[in-house]
Protein backbone atom coordinates (compact mmCIF):
# COMPACT_ATOMS: atom_id res chain seq x y z
CA UNK A 1 0.00 0.00 0.00
CA UNK A 2 1.52 3.35 -1.03
CA UNK A 3 2.14 5.94 1.68
CA UNK A 4 2.41 9.71 1.48
CA UNK A 5 5.89 11.21 1.71
CA UNK A 6 6.65 14.02 4.09
CA UNK A 7 7.83 17.01 2.06
CA UNK A 8 9.93 19.89 3.32
CA UNK A 9 10.37 23.03 1.27
CA UNK A 10 10.90 26.74 1.66
CA UNK A 11 7.87 27.46 -0.54
CA UNK A 12 4.27 26.37 -0.18
CA UNK A 13 3.86 24.76 -3.60
CA UNK A 14 1.89 21.48 -3.76
CA UNK A 15 4.78 19.03 -3.66
CA UNK A 16 2.86 15.91 -2.70
CA UNK A 17 4.18 12.43 -3.37
CA UNK A 18 3.35 8.83 -2.54
CA UNK A 19 5.70 5.86 -2.21
CA UNK A 20 5.84 2.16 -1.50
CA UNK A 21 6.71 1.48 2.14
CA UNK A 22 9.60 -0.82 1.23
CA UNK A 23 11.43 2.06 -0.46
CA UNK A 24 11.96 3.81 2.87
CA UNK A 25 13.10 0.52 4.35
CA UNK A 26 15.60 0.00 1.52
CA UNK A 27 17.18 3.40 2.08
CA UNK A 28 17.28 2.97 5.86
CA UNK A 29 18.63 -0.59 5.96
CA UNK A 30 21.28 -0.02 3.27
CA UNK A 31 22.28 3.46 4.49
CA UNK A 32 21.91 5.52 1.35
CA UNK A 33 19.75 8.31 -0.01
CA UNK A 34 18.87 9.78 -3.40
CA UNK A 35 19.18 13.18 -5.02
CA UNK A 36 16.87 14.10 -7.90
CA UNK A 37 16.66 17.15 -10.18
CA UNK A 38 13.54 18.58 -11.80
CA UNK A 39 14.08 21.61 -14.03
CA UNK A 40 10.34 21.92 -14.62
CA UNK A 41 9.70 22.57 -10.92
CA UNK A 42 13.05 24.31 -10.33
CA UNK A 43 14.01 21.95 -7.51
CA UNK A 44 16.71 19.56 -6.38
CA UNK A 45 15.11 16.89 -4.19
CA UNK A 46 16.81 14.91 -1.44
CA UNK A 47 15.00 11.60 -0.90
CA UNK A 48 15.72 10.37 2.64
CA UNK A 49 14.49 7.75 5.07
CA UNK A 50 13.13 9.11 8.33
CA UNK A 51 11.70 6.80 11.00
CA UNK A 52 10.82 4.16 8.39
CA UNK A 53 9.05 6.78 6.32
CA UNK A 54 10.20 8.65 3.24
CA UNK A 55 11.13 12.31 3.45
CA UNK A 56 11.36 14.38 0.25
CA UNK A 57 13.34 17.55 0.91
CA UNK A 58 13.15 20.25 -1.77
CA UNK A 59 15.79 22.88 -2.47
CA UNK A 60 15.42 25.63 -5.06
CA UNK A 61 17.83 25.99 -8.01
CA UNK A 62 17.51 27.77 -11.36
CA UNK A 63 16.26 25.16 -13.86
CA UNK A 64 18.43 22.30 -12.51
CA UNK A 65 19.08 19.56 -15.07
CA UNK A 66 22.39 17.68 -15.19
CA UNK A 67 23.52 16.28 -11.86
CA UNK A 68 26.60 14.42 -10.66
CA UNK A 69 26.78 13.34 -7.05
CA UNK A 70 28.44 11.01 -4.58
CA UNK A 71 29.10 10.92 -0.85
CA UNK A 72 31.85 13.56 -1.17
CA UNK A 73 30.67 16.13 -3.71
CA UNK A 74 27.89 17.23 -5.99
CA UNK A 75 27.61 19.25 -9.21
CA UNK A 76 24.36 20.79 -10.44
CA UNK A 77 23.86 22.22 -13.93
CA UNK A 78 21.57 25.23 -13.85
CA UNK A 79 20.12 27.74 -16.31
CA UNK A 80 23.41 29.50 -17.08
CA UNK A 81 25.83 28.18 -14.48
CA UNK A 82 27.25 25.08 -12.84
CA UNK A 83 27.33 24.90 -9.05
CA UNK A 84 29.79 22.58 -7.29
CA UNK A 85 29.13 21.57 -3.69
CA UNK A 86 31.21 19.59 -1.21
CA UNK A 87 30.03 17.54 1.73
CA UNK A 88 31.16 19.10 5.02
CA UNK A 89 30.13 16.27 7.30
CA UNK A 90 31.34 18.16 10.38
CA UNK A 91 28.65 20.81 9.80
CA UNK A 92 25.81 18.27 9.50
CA UNK A 93 25.24 17.65 13.26
CA UNK A 94 24.73 21.40 13.81
CA UNK A 95 21.80 21.63 11.40
CA UNK A 96 18.36 21.64 13.01
CA UNK A 97 17.13 19.31 14.23
CA UNK A 98 20.57 18.76 15.70
CA UNK A 99 22.02 15.27 15.43
CA UNK A 100 19.74 14.13 12.61
CA UNK A 101 21.82 14.92 9.52
CA UNK A 102 24.95 13.00 8.49
CA UNK A 103 25.95 14.99 5.38
CA UNK A 104 25.87 18.65 4.41
CA UNK A 105 26.60 19.76 0.85
CA UNK A 106 27.88 23.33 0.82
CA UNK A 107 28.36 25.40 -2.37
CA UNK A 108 32.05 25.81 -3.07
CA UNK A 109 32.30 26.95 -6.70
CA UNK A 110 29.90 28.62 -9.12
CA UNK A 111 31.00 28.64 -12.75
CA UNK A 112 29.10 30.84 -15.20
CA UNK A 113 28.83 28.85 -18.43
CA UNK A 114 26.14 30.81 -20.21
CA UNK A 115 23.02 28.97 -21.32
CA UNK A 116 24.60 25.82 -22.76
CA UNK A 117 21.66 23.57 -21.80
CA UNK A 118 23.73 21.38 -19.47
CA UNK A 119 22.53 17.80 -19.64
CA UNK A 120 24.40 14.95 -17.97
CA UNK A 121 27.71 15.33 -16.14
CA UNK A 122 30.23 12.84 -14.79
CA UNK A 123 33.65 12.89 -13.17
CA UNK A 124 36.48 11.27 -15.11
CA UNK A 125 38.98 10.99 -12.29
CA UNK A 126 38.91 14.43 -10.70
CA UNK A 127 37.83 16.19 -13.89
CA UNK A 128 34.17 17.02 -14.42
CA UNK A 129 32.92 16.40 -17.97
CA UNK A 130 29.75 18.16 -19.07
CA UNK A 131 27.31 17.40 -21.88
CA UNK A 132 26.98 20.78 -23.61
CA UNK A 133 23.78 20.18 -25.55
CA UNK A 134 23.44 23.62 -27.08
CA UNK A 135 26.94 23.46 -28.63
CA UNK A 136 26.68 19.71 -29.47
CA UNK A 137 29.86 18.79 -27.60
CA UNK A 138 31.40 17.45 -24.43
CA UNK A 139 33.27 20.08 -22.47
CA UNK A 140 35.19 20.69 -19.28
CA UNK A 141 35.57 23.86 -17.22
CA UNK A 142 38.34 26.42 -16.90
CA UNK A 143 38.03 29.54 -14.77
CA UNK A 144 39.11 31.76 -17.67
CA UNK A 145 36.41 30.54 -20.04
CA UNK A 146 32.72 29.72 -20.17
CA UNK A 147 33.68 26.16 -21.12
CA UNK A 148 36.42 24.22 -22.94
CA UNK A 149 35.17 22.02 -25.82
CA UNK A 150 36.84 18.59 -25.62
CA UNK A 151 34.90 16.29 -27.98
CA UNK A 152 32.06 16.38 -30.47
CA UNK A 153 30.48 13.75 -32.72
CA UNK A 154 32.26 13.46 -36.09
CA UNK A 155 29.12 14.49 -37.99
CA UNK A 156 29.12 17.85 -36.15
CA UNK A 157 31.36 20.08 -38.27
CA UNK A 158 31.82 22.94 -35.82
CA UNK A 159 30.57 24.78 -32.76
CA UNK A 160 27.33 26.68 -32.84
CA UNK A 161 24.56 27.64 -30.42
CA UNK A 162 22.18 25.42 -32.39
CA UNK A 163 21.54 22.09 -30.60
CA UNK A 164 22.17 20.20 -33.82
CA UNK A 165 21.91 16.60 -32.52
CA UNK A 166 20.63 16.99 -28.95
CA UNK A 167 23.63 15.36 -27.37
CA UNK A 168 22.36 14.45 -23.90
CA UNK A 169 23.82 11.43 -22.10
CA UNK A 170 27.31 10.51 -20.88
CA UNK A 171 28.86 7.39 -19.35
CA UNK A 172 32.38 7.35 -17.92
CA UNK A 173 34.23 4.01 -17.88
CA UNK A 174 37.59 3.55 -16.14
CA UNK A 175 37.83 7.30 -15.53
CA UNK A 176 37.44 8.14 -19.22
CA UNK A 177 34.39 9.47 -21.15
CA UNK A 178 33.21 6.43 -23.07
CA UNK A 179 29.57 6.48 -24.26
CA UNK A 180 27.16 9.23 -25.27
CA UNK A 181 23.59 9.41 -26.49
CA UNK A 182 22.04 11.87 -28.93
CA UNK A 183 18.62 12.22 -30.54
CA UNK A 184 19.86 12.43 -34.13
CA UNK A 185 22.97 12.23 -36.32
CA UNK A 186 22.34 15.66 -37.80
CA UNK A 187 24.46 18.75 -38.44
CA UNK A 188 21.57 21.16 -38.93
CA UNK A 189 20.20 23.51 -36.25
CA UNK A 190 17.56 21.55 -34.31
CA UNK A 191 17.88 18.89 -37.01
CA UNK A 192 17.18 16.05 -34.57
CA UNK A 193 13.54 17.07 -34.22
CA UNK A 194 12.51 15.72 -37.62
CA UNK A 195 13.22 12.10 -36.67
CA UNK A 196 13.01 12.37 -32.89
CA UNK A 197 10.94 9.19 -32.43
CA UNK A 198 13.38 6.88 -34.23
CA UNK A 199 16.56 8.85 -34.93
CA UNK A 200 18.40 8.39 -31.66
CA UNK A 201 21.88 6.92 -31.37
CA UNK A 202 24.43 5.55 -28.93
CA UNK A 203 28.09 6.30 -29.68
CA UNK A 204 31.54 5.31 -28.44
CA UNK A 205 33.46 8.51 -27.64
CA UNK A 206 36.89 6.94 -27.95
CA UNK A 207 36.39 5.23 -31.32
CA UNK A 208 33.76 7.65 -32.76
CA UNK A 209 31.79 4.54 -33.69
CA UNK A 210 27.98 4.61 -33.61
CA UNK A 211 27.05 1.45 -31.69
CA UNK A 212 23.27 1.66 -32.12
CA UNK A 213 20.94 3.74 -34.27
CA UNK A 214 17.19 3.98 -34.72
CA UNK A 215 16.61 4.48 -30.99
CA UNK A 216 13.67 6.36 -29.55
CA UNK A 217 14.98 9.42 -27.68
CA UNK A 218 17.82 7.63 -25.82
CA UNK A 219 19.21 9.04 -22.57
CA UNK A 220 21.44 8.15 -19.62
CA UNK A 221 23.96 5.56 -20.87
CA UNK A 222 25.63 3.79 -17.95
CA UNK A 223 28.25 1.08 -17.49
CA UNK A 224 27.28 -1.09 -14.52
CA UNK A 225 27.55 -4.76 -13.58
CA UNK A 226 29.81 -5.27 -16.63
CA UNK A 227 26.97 -4.22 -18.90
CA UNK A 228 26.10 -1.14 -20.92
CA UNK A 229 22.68 0.24 -20.03
CA UNK A 230 20.63 2.88 -21.83
CA UNK A 231 17.18 4.39 -21.50
CA UNK A 232 14.95 4.48 -24.57
CA UNK A 233 13.00 7.37 -23.15
CA UNK A 234 10.60 7.57 -26.07
CA UNK A 235 9.44 4.05 -25.24
CA UNK A 236 9.59 4.44 -21.47
CA UNK A 237 12.04 1.55 -21.28
CA UNK A 238 15.38 0.48 -19.84
CA UNK A 239 17.65 -1.73 -21.97
CA UNK A 240 21.06 -3.32 -22.03
CA UNK A 241 23.29 -3.05 -25.10
CA UNK A 242 25.55 -5.64 -26.71
CA UNK A 243 28.67 -3.55 -27.31
CA UNK A 244 29.77 -5.83 -30.15
CA UNK A 245 26.55 -5.81 -32.19
CA UNK A 246 24.74 -2.76 -30.82
CA UNK A 247 21.65 -4.90 -30.19
CA UNK A 248 19.35 -3.64 -27.43
CA UNK A 249 17.57 -5.98 -25.02
CA UNK A 250 14.70 -4.38 -23.14
CA UNK A 251 14.85 -5.17 -19.41
CA UNK A 252 11.74 -3.32 -18.26
CA UNK A 253 9.07 -0.92 -19.56
CA UNK A 254 7.90 1.76 -17.15
CA UNK A 255 4.86 4.09 -17.01
CA UNK A 256 6.67 7.30 -17.95
CA UNK A 257 9.39 8.99 -19.99
CA UNK A 258 12.57 7.39 -18.64
CA UNK A 259 15.40 9.86 -17.97
CA UNK A 260 17.98 9.69 -15.18
CA UNK A 261 19.53 6.40 -14.03
CA UNK A 262 21.73 5.20 -11.18
CA UNK A 263 22.42 1.94 -9.36
CA UNK A 264 22.99 0.61 -5.87
CA UNK A 265 23.83 -3.07 -5.49
CA UNK A 266 21.33 -5.08 -7.57
CA UNK A 267 18.88 -2.19 -7.78
CA UNK A 268 18.37 0.42 -10.50
CA UNK A 269 16.76 3.80 -9.84
CA UNK A 270 15.08 5.40 -12.86
CA UNK A 271 13.53 8.85 -13.20
CA UNK A 272 10.11 9.04 -14.87
CA UNK A 273 8.41 12.08 -16.37
CA UNK A 274 4.84 12.66 -17.45
CA UNK A 275 5.99 14.51 -20.60
CA UNK A 276 3.78 17.28 -21.87
CA UNK A 277 1.59 17.02 -24.94
CA UNK A 278 3.84 19.22 -27.04
CA UNK A 279 5.63 19.15 -30.35
CA UNK A 280 8.76 17.74 -28.72
CA UNK A 281 7.00 14.68 -27.31
CA UNK A 282 4.27 14.09 -29.87
CA UNK A 283 4.45 10.96 -32.00
CA UNK A 284 6.77 8.98 -29.74
CA UNK A 285 5.88 5.36 -28.84
CA UNK A 286 5.34 6.19 -25.15
CA UNK A 287 2.48 8.62 -25.76
CA UNK A 288 0.84 6.05 -28.01
CA UNK A 289 1.31 3.25 -25.44
CA UNK A 290 0.09 5.21 -22.42
CA UNK A 291 -2.71 7.76 -22.20
CA UNK A 292 -1.48 8.78 -18.76
CA UNK A 293 2.18 8.96 -17.77
CA UNK A 294 3.64 9.11 -14.28
CA UNK A 295 6.37 11.25 -12.70
CA UNK A 296 8.64 9.81 -10.05
CA UNK A 297 11.49 7.42 -9.34
CA UNK A 298 10.99 3.72 -10.04
CA UNK A 299 13.18 0.93 -8.63
CA UNK A 300 13.75 -2.43 -10.29
CA UNK A 301 16.02 -5.44 -9.81
CA UNK A 302 18.69 -5.47 -12.52
CA UNK A 303 18.78 -9.26 -12.84
CA UNK A 304 15.05 -9.95 -13.01
CA UNK A 305 13.47 -6.66 -14.13
CA UNK A 306 11.05 -6.96 -11.19
CA UNK A 307 9.66 -3.66 -9.88
CA UNK A 308 10.83 -3.31 -6.28
CA UNK A 309 9.24 0.02 -5.34
CA UNK A 310 8.51 3.56 -6.44
CA UNK A 311 8.18 7.19 -5.43
CA UNK A 312 5.47 9.00 -7.37
CA UNK A 313 5.24 12.78 -7.47
CA UNK A 314 1.94 14.59 -7.90
CA UNK A 315 0.79 18.10 -8.75
CA UNK A 316 3.76 20.50 -8.96
CA UNK A 317 6.48 18.00 -9.99
CA UNK A 318 5.79 16.61 -13.46
CA UNK A 319 9.24 15.93 -14.92
CA UNK A 320 12.43 14.34 -13.56
CA UNK A 321 15.79 14.95 -15.19
CA UNK A 322 18.51 13.26 -13.13
CA UNK A 323 18.69 10.66 -10.36
CA UNK A 324 21.81 9.90 -8.32
CA UNK A 325 22.56 7.66 -5.35
CA UNK A 326 24.34 9.08 -2.29
CA UNK A 327 26.00 6.01 -0.72
CA UNK A 328 26.61 5.84 3.04
CA UNK A 329 24.55 8.99 3.40
CA UNK A 330 21.24 8.59 5.21
CA UNK A 331 19.97 12.11 5.90
CA UNK A 332 21.79 14.73 3.79
CA UNK A 333 21.17 18.44 3.52
CA UNK A 334 22.01 20.96 0.80
CA UNK A 335 22.93 24.24 2.42
CA UNK A 336 21.26 26.74 0.13
CA UNK A 337 20.42 30.25 1.31
CA UNK A 338 21.48 29.73 4.95
CA UNK A 339 23.78 32.74 5.29
CA UNK A 340 24.45 32.24 8.99
CA UNK A 341 25.74 28.68 8.62
CA UNK A 342 27.58 29.44 5.39
CA UNK A 343 29.27 32.38 7.06
CA UNK A 344 30.50 30.34 10.01
CA UNK A 345 31.58 27.11 8.25
CA UNK A 346 35.20 26.68 7.23
CA UNK A 347 37.02 23.86 5.44
CA UNK A 348 40.83 23.76 5.56
CA UNK A 349 43.48 21.32 4.33
CA UNK A 350 44.58 18.74 6.89
CA UNK A 351 48.00 20.31 7.32
CA UNK A 352 46.39 23.67 8.09
CA UNK A 353 43.95 22.14 10.61
CA UNK A 354 46.90 21.20 12.81
CA UNK A 355 47.65 24.88 13.24
CA UNK A 356 44.12 25.89 14.23
CA UNK A 357 43.96 27.15 17.81
CA UNK A 358 40.68 27.01 19.70
GUVEXDREN-459511 format. One line per field, with one value per residue (C-alpha): z, y, x. Coordinates in nm, 2 decimals. Each point is the difference from the previous one (the first is absolute). Example, Ala and Ser with C-alpha at 12.3 -4.5 7.8 and 13.67 -1.06 7.14 Angstrom:
Z <- c(0.78;-0.07)
Y <- c(-0.45;0.34)
X <- c(1.23;0.14)
***
This chain:
Z <- c(0.00;-0.10;0.27;-0.02;0.02;0.24;-0.20;0.12;-0.20;0.04;-0.22;0.03;-0.34;-0.02;0.01;0.10;-0.07;0.09;0.03;0.07;0.36;-0.09;-0.17;0.34;0.15;-0.29;0.06;0.38;0.01;-0.27;0.12;-0.32;-0.13;-0.34;-0.16;-0.29;-0.23;-0.16;-0.22;-0.06;0.37;0.06;0.28;0.11;0.22;0.28;0.05;0.35;0.25;0.32;0.27;-0.26;-0.21;-0.31;0.03;-0.32;0.06;-0.27;-0.07;-0.26;-0.29;-0.34;-0.25;0.14;-0.26;-0.01;0.33;0.12;0.37;0.24;0.38;-0.04;-0.25;-0.23;-0.32;-0.12;-0.35;0.01;-0.25;-0.08;0.26;0.17;0.38;0.17;0.36;0.25;0.29;0.33;0.23;0.31;-0.06;-0.03;0.38;0.05;-0.24;0.16;0.12;0.15;-0.03;-0.28;-0.31;-0.10;-0.31;-0.10;-0.36;0.00;-0.32;-0.07;-0.36;-0.24;-0.37;-0.24;-0.32;-0.18;-0.11;-0.15;0.10;0.23;-0.01;0.16;0.19;0.13;0.16;-0.19;0.28;0.16;-0.32;-0.05;-0.36;-0.11;-0.28;-0.17;-0.20;-0.15;-0.15;-0.09;0.19;0.32;0.19;0.32;0.21;0.03;0.21;-0.29;-0.23;-0.02;-0.09;-0.18;-0.29;0.02;-0.24;-0.25;-0.22;-0.34;-0.19;0.18;-0.21;0.25;0.30;0.00;0.24;-0.20;0.18;-0.32;0.13;0.35;0.16;0.35;0.18;0.12;0.16;0.14;0.00;0.18;0.06;-0.37;-0.19;-0.20;-0.12;-0.10;-0.12;-0.24;-0.16;-0.36;-0.22;-0.15;-0.06;-0.05;0.26;0.20;-0.27;0.24;0.04;-0.34;0.09;0.38;0.05;-0.18;-0.07;0.32;0.03;0.25;-0.08;0.13;0.08;-0.03;-0.34;-0.15;-0.09;0.01;0.19;-0.04;-0.22;-0.04;0.37;0.15;0.18;0.19;0.32;0.30;-0.13;0.29;0.05;0.30;0.09;-0.30;-0.23;-0.20;0.09;-0.18;0.03;-0.31;0.14;-0.29;0.09;0.37;0.02;0.15;-0.22;0.00;-0.31;-0.16;-0.06;-0.29;-0.20;0.14;0.06;0.28;0.24;0.19;0.37;0.11;-0.13;0.25;0.01;-0.09;-0.21;0.14;0.06;0.28;0.12;0.28;0.18;0.35;0.04;-0.21;-0.02;-0.27;0.07;-0.31;-0.03;-0.17;-0.15;-0.10;-0.32;-0.13;-0.30;-0.21;-0.34;0.17;0.14;-0.26;-0.21;0.23;0.09;0.36;-0.06;-0.22;0.26;0.30;0.02;0.34;0.10;0.35;0.16;0.26;0.08;-0.07;0.14;-0.17;0.05;-0.27;-0.03;-0.02;-0.11;0.29;0.13;0.36;0.10;-0.11;0.10;-0.20;-0.01;-0.04;-0.09;-0.02;-0.10;-0.35;-0.14;0.13;-0.16;0.21;0.27;0.21;0.30;0.30;0.16;0.37;0.04;0.18;0.07;-0.21;-0.03;-0.27;0.16;-0.23;0.12;0.36;0.04;0.37;-0.04;-0.32;0.17;0.29;-0.17;-0.11;-0.18;0.02;-0.13;0.26;0.04;0.08;0.25;0.22;0.04;0.10;0.36;0.19)
Y <- c(0.00;0.33;0.26;0.38;0.15;0.28;0.30;0.29;0.31;0.37;0.08;-0.11;-0.16;-0.33;-0.25;-0.31;-0.35;-0.36;-0.29;-0.37;-0.07;-0.23;0.29;0.17;-0.33;-0.05;0.34;-0.04;-0.36;0.06;0.35;0.20;0.28;0.15;0.34;0.09;0.30;0.15;0.30;0.03;0.07;0.17;-0.23;-0.24;-0.27;-0.20;-0.33;-0.12;-0.27;0.14;-0.23;-0.26;0.26;0.19;0.36;0.21;0.31;0.28;0.26;0.27;0.04;0.18;-0.26;-0.29;-0.27;-0.19;-0.14;-0.19;-0.11;-0.23;-0.01;0.27;0.25;0.11;0.20;0.16;0.14;0.30;0.25;0.18;-0.13;-0.31;-0.02;-0.23;-0.10;-0.20;-0.21;0.16;-0.28;0.19;0.26;-0.25;-0.06;0.37;0.02;0.00;-0.23;-0.05;-0.35;-0.12;0.08;-0.19;0.20;0.36;0.12;0.35;0.21;0.04;0.12;0.16;0.00;0.22;-0.20;0.20;-0.18;-0.32;-0.22;-0.22;-0.36;-0.28;0.03;-0.25;0.01;-0.16;-0.03;0.34;0.18;0.08;-0.06;0.18;-0.08;0.34;-0.06;0.34;-0.01;-0.38;-0.09;-0.13;0.26;0.06;0.32;0.25;0.31;0.23;-0.13;-0.08;-0.35;-0.20;-0.22;-0.34;-0.23;0.01;-0.27;-0.02;0.10;0.33;0.23;0.28;0.19;0.19;0.09;-0.22;-0.33;-0.19;-0.36;0.04;-0.16;-0.09;-0.31;-0.09;-0.31;0.00;-0.34;-0.04;0.37;0.08;0.14;-0.31;0.01;0.27;0.02;0.25;0.03;0.02;-0.02;0.35;0.31;0.24;0.23;-0.19;-0.27;-0.29;0.11;-0.14;-0.36;0.03;-0.32;-0.23;0.20;-0.05;-0.15;-0.14;0.08;-0.10;0.32;-0.16;-0.17;0.24;-0.31;0.01;-0.31;0.02;0.20;0.03;0.05;0.19;0.30;-0.18;0.14;-0.08;-0.26;-0.18;-0.27;-0.22;-0.37;-0.05;0.11;0.31;0.13;0.27;0.15;0.01;0.29;0.02;-0.36;0.04;-0.28;-0.11;-0.22;-0.16;0.02;-0.25;0.21;-0.23;0.00;0.30;-0.21;0.13;-0.24;0.16;-0.08;0.19;0.24;0.27;0.23;0.32;0.17;-0.16;0.25;-0.02;-0.33;-0.12;-0.33;-0.13;-0.37;-0.20;0.29;0.26;0.34;0.16;0.34;0.02;0.31;0.06;0.18;0.28;-0.03;0.22;-0.01;-0.14;-0.30;-0.06;-0.31;-0.20;-0.36;0.08;0.24;-0.25;-0.28;0.19;0.26;0.10;0.02;0.01;0.22;-0.15;-0.24;-0.37;-0.28;-0.33;-0.30;-0.01;-0.38;-0.06;0.32;-0.03;0.33;0.04;0.33;0.36;0.36;0.18;0.38;0.18;0.35;0.24;-0.25;-0.14;-0.07;-0.16;0.06;-0.16;-0.26;-0.08;-0.22;0.14;-0.31;-0.02;0.32;-0.04;0.35;0.26;0.37;0.26;0.32;0.25;0.35;-0.05;0.30;-0.05;-0.35;0.07;0.30;-0.21;-0.32;-0.04;-0.28;-0.01;-0.25;-0.26;0.16;0.34;-0.16;-0.09;0.37;0.10;0.12;-0.01)
X <- c(0.00;0.15;0.06;0.03;0.35;0.07;0.12;0.21;0.05;0.05;-0.30;-0.36;-0.04;-0.20;0.29;-0.19;0.13;-0.08;0.23;0.01;0.09;0.29;0.18;0.06;0.11;0.25;0.16;0.01;0.13;0.27;0.10;-0.04;-0.21;-0.09;0.03;-0.23;-0.02;-0.32;0.06;-0.38;-0.06;0.33;0.10;0.27;-0.16;0.17;-0.18;0.07;-0.12;-0.14;-0.14;-0.09;-0.18;0.12;0.09;0.03;0.19;-0.01;0.26;-0.04;0.24;-0.03;-0.12;0.21;0.07;0.33;0.11;0.31;0.02;0.16;0.07;0.28;-0.12;-0.28;-0.03;-0.32;-0.05;-0.23;-0.15;0.33;0.24;0.14;0.01;0.25;-0.07;0.21;-0.12;0.12;-0.11;0.12;-0.27;-0.28;-0.06;-0.05;-0.29;-0.34;-0.13;0.35;0.14;-0.23;0.21;0.32;0.09;0.00;0.07;0.13;0.05;0.36;0.03;-0.24;0.11;-0.19;-0.03;-0.27;-0.31;0.16;-0.29;0.20;-0.12;0.19;0.33;0.25;0.34;0.29;0.25;-0.01;-0.11;-0.36;-0.13;-0.31;-0.25;-0.03;-0.32;-0.04;0.35;-0.02;0.32;0.15;0.19;0.19;0.04;0.27;-0.03;0.11;-0.27;-0.37;0.10;0.27;-0.12;0.16;-0.19;-0.28;-0.16;0.18;-0.32;0.00;0.23;0.04;-0.12;-0.33;-0.27;-0.24;-0.07;0.07;-0.03;-0.13;0.30;-0.12;0.14;0.35;0.16;0.35;0.18;0.34;0.02;-0.04;-0.30;-0.12;-0.36;-0.24;-0.36;-0.16;-0.34;0.13;0.31;-0.07;0.22;-0.29;-0.14;-0.26;0.03;-0.07;-0.37;-0.10;0.07;-0.02;-0.21;0.25;0.32;0.18;0.35;0.25;0.37;0.34;0.20;0.34;-0.05;-0.26;-0.20;-0.38;-0.09;-0.38;-0.24;-0.37;-0.06;-0.29;0.13;0.28;0.14;0.22;0.26;0.16;0.26;-0.09;0.02;0.23;-0.28;-0.09;-0.34;-0.21;-0.34;-0.22;-0.20;-0.24;-0.12;0.02;0.24;0.34;0.22;0.35;0.22;0.22;0.32;0.11;-0.33;-0.18;-0.30;-0.24;-0.17;-0.29;0.01;-0.31;-0.26;-0.12;-0.30;0.18;0.27;0.32;0.28;0.26;0.15;0.22;0.07;0.06;0.08;-0.25;-0.24;-0.05;-0.16;-0.17;-0.16;-0.34;-0.17;-0.36;0.12;-0.22;-0.22;0.22;0.18;0.32;-0.18;-0.27;0.01;0.24;-0.09;-0.06;-0.28;-0.17;0.05;-0.12;-0.28;0.12;0.37;0.14;0.28;0.22;0.29;-0.05;0.22;0.05;0.23;0.27;0.01;-0.37;-0.16;-0.25;-0.13;0.11;-0.16;-0.07;-0.03;-0.27;-0.03;-0.33;-0.11;0.30;0.27;-0.07;0.34;0.32;0.34;0.27;0.02;0.31;0.08;0.17;0.17;0.06;-0.21;-0.33;-0.12;0.18;-0.06;0.08;0.09;-0.16;-0.09;0.11;0.23;0.07;0.12;0.19;0.17;0.12;0.11;0.36;0.18;0.38;0.27;0.11;0.34;-0.16;-0.24;0.29;0.08;-0.36;-0.01;-0.33)
***
